[in-house]
Amino acid sequence: EAKANLLYNEIDRNPLFIGTADKKDRSTMNATFLLVNEENQETFDKMWKEAGISGIPGHRSVGGYRASMYNALPLESVIVLVDVMKKLEEVVKQSQVSV
């Protein structure tokens, strides 16, 4: 639950992301989410890959992302993903300021 709470809190807090499941229906094992603006996809994909994250692309018919948080996955791995999400937010804010 700690891993799911950490990730869902970031999805809900960060304006660049939106969860695909209703809050009442959210899974503690698989968090699914989308980028609000697909223009950020290339940057986000590069960032999570550089952070050593793998296996988060969503289902081919739905798109977006799916982060699996099964028991063997350490909390630190979720922290890495949340940090990447926060860094993306900073990058987007900086690009908006410089425009």
Residue pairs with C-beta under 8 A, 6 or more apart in sequence:
1 28
2 75
3 28
3 69
3 73
3 75
3 78
4 26
4 27
4 28
4 29
4 31
4 69
6 75
6 78
6 79
6 82
7 31
7 67
7 69
7 78
7 81
7 82
8 19
8 23
8 26
8 31
10 17
10 82
10 85
10 86
11 17
11 18
11 19
11 31
11 33
11 85
12 19
14 85
14 86
14 89
15 36
15 89
16 35
16 36
16 37
16 40
16 85
16 88
16 89
16 92
17 33
17 34
17 35
17 36
17 85
18 33
18 34
18 36
19 26
19 31
19 32
19 33
20 32
20 33
20 34
20 62
20 64
21 27
21 32
28 69
29 68
29 69
29 70
30 66
30 67
30 68
30 69
31 66
31 67
31 69
32 58
32 62
32 64
32 65
32 66
33 64
33 65
33 67
34 58
34 63
34 64
34 65
35 41
35 44
35 64
40 88
40 92
43 88
43 91
43 92
44 84
44 88
47 84
47 87
47 88
47 91
48 56
48 81
48 84
51 80
51 81
51 83
51 84
52 80
53 77
53 80
53 81
53 84
55 68
56 65
56 66
56 67
56 81
57 65
57 66
58 64
58 65
58 66
59 66
67 78
67 81
69 78
